[in-house]
Amino acid sequence: QVHVAESGGGLVQAGGSLRLSCVFSGRTFSRYAMAWFRQAPGKEREFVTTISGRGGVTYTADSMKGRFTISRDNAKNTVYLQVNSLKPEDTAVYYCAANAISTSTYERDYNYWGQGTQVTVSS
């Protein structure tokens, strides 16, 4: 049974940085593409970024390029999301998701989801 669990969220001032972590368990981590999505209050969940199983391929939503960086450490079964220059509009619940097939920007392609970690950015 695959399990993913996010951590690292919190309250941060605008302009600050955060690194979110997501620990994967239950299967061979390197065989899973991973992604981060987020859901702001009153909005639909949206794609942020994804990374292939071995980390060689990444893709980030255009609106988030430059501030959001995904990485993974397969030895630690962990994927990370580094967010810099945080803005109040980045306030959202950030979700980690796993996909046994390939990188994708679509929620429907991800089989396993974490419970999310709240990021709140104050102005």
Protein Blocks (a to p, Z undefined) as FASTA:
>chain_A
ZZdddehiacddehiacddddddehiafklpccddddddehiacddfbdcdfkopaccdd
fklgojaccdddfklopacdddehiafklgccddddddfkbgcfbfklpmbdcebjaddd
dZZ
